[in-house]
Amino acid sequence: MTPSELKERTEKFADAIVAFCTPLLTVITASDLTRQLLRAGTAVDSNYGSAQRARTHREFTSRVGVAYDEASESLGWLRILKSTTHASGTEFTWLLKEADELTRILNKSFQTARAQDEAERKERQQRRNGGRRRDGQ
């Protein structure tokens, strides 16, 4: 999946979250959960967009990590809402599935980016040490 395809998915997810949450905001028993879901679900898209505009790879890694956290949080709120009578139907089923998939995709992206940051850190450290290992070899 290309970065632009993932961005399209996060935008579609955010739009669907807004559409799903809007009518639930007036339901007293669901309003607090709905507000949390609305914040987290829309933050997936905004943080992934921010990652795409990152000035450094470390900044990219950080922003993808936040997008991953927000996707995971969205999934959690959706699962809680699933146990209520307010959440059902094909739209809700799609949101659950998409939140799970985005969480998995963003986690993998974050893990890959973090590994690359670590490899770059080790390479810089070796250059500073003149190629010598810490144990003197």
Secondary structure, DSSP 8 states (H G I E B T S, - for coil): --HHHHHHHHHHHHHHHHHHHHHHTT-TTTHHHHHHHHHHHHHHHHHHHHHHT-SSHHHHHHHHHHHHHHHHHHHHHHHHHHTSTT--HHHHHHHHHHHHHHHHHHHHHHHHHHHHHHHHHHHHHHHHTTT--TT--
